[in-house]
Amino acid sequence: MSEQTGERPTGVEHKLERAIILQLLGEEGERRSSQAQLAVALGVEAQALREALERLSNAGVLCVAGNEVWASAAARRIDELGLIAI
């Protein structure tokens, strides 16, 4: 994995990171999820999910507390401004 080598995330890793953020931003307003729920919803292995969550958390895009994950206030605001699009 790129995280272990200090390299930039790969295309597959970017795709997973985008999917995580879109899942957390959802249409229901602030959406919190457990890591297990995210893994099931996105159909990914726990290790790949943990690595992606760590990268996003380190970048300030999402927040992690224990097993709970949610989009950061900055990510929600950027989404409100319509700057996040598929």
C-alpha positions in Angstrom: 0.0 0.0 0.0 1.2 3.5 -0.7 0.8 4.6 3.0 3.4 2.1 4.0 5.9 3.3 1.5 5.2 7.0 1.9 4.0 7.3 -1.7 0.9 9.2 -2.8 -2.4 7.2 -2.8 -3.1 5.1 -5.9 -6.2 5.5 -8.2 -7.9 2.7 -6.4 -7.2 4.3 -3.0 -8.5 7.7 -4.3 -11.7 6.0 -5.5 -12.2 4.5 -2.0 -11.6 7.8 -0.3 -14.1 9.5 -2.6 -16.7 6.8 -1.9 -16.2 7.2 1.9 -16.7 11.0 1.8 -19.8 10.7 -0.4 -21.2 8.0 1.9 -20.7 10.2 4.9 -22.0 13.4 3.4 -25.2 11.7 2.2 -28.5 13.5 1.9 -29.5 13.1 5.5 -27.3 16.0 6.8 -24.6 15.1 9.2 -24.1 11.4 8.9 -22.0 9.3 11.3 -21.2 5.8 10.7 -19.3 2.9 12.3 -16.2 1.6 10.4 -18.0 -1.8 10.1 -21.1 -0.1 8.6 -18.9 1.7 6.1 -17.0 -1.5 5.1 -20.3 -3.3 4.4 -21.9 -0.3 2.6 -18.8 0.1 0.4 -17.9 -3.6 0.0 -14.3 -3.1 1.1 -11.9 -5.0 3.4 -11.4 -3.6 6.9 -7.7 -3.0 6.4 -8.2 -1.0 3.2 -10.9 1.0 4.9 -8.8 1.7 8.0 -5.9 3.0 5.8 -8.2 5.2 3.8 -9.8 6.6 7.0 -6.4 7.4 8.4 -5.3 9.3 5.2 -8.6 11.3 5.2 -8.4 12.0 9.0 -4.8 13.1 8.7 -5.8 15.5 5.9 -8.7 16.9 8.0 -11.4 15.6 5.7 -13.1 13.4 8.3 -13.2 12.8 12.0 -12.6 9.4 13.7 -13.5 8.7 17.4 -13.1 5.1 18.3 -15.1 3.2 15.8 -17.3 6.2 14.7 -16.5 8.2 11.6 -18.0 11.4 10.2 -17.2 14.1 7.7 -15.4 17.1 9.1 -17.1 20.5 9.3 -14.9 21.8 6.5 -15.9 18.9 4.2 -19.6 19.5 5.0 -19.3 23.2 4.3 -17.5 22.6 1.0 -20.3 20.2 0.1 -22.9 22.8 1.1 -21.2 25.3 -1.3 -21.6 22.8 -4.1 -17.9 22.3 -4.6 -18.1 18.5 -4.2 -19.7 16.9 -7.2 -19.6 13.5 -8.8 
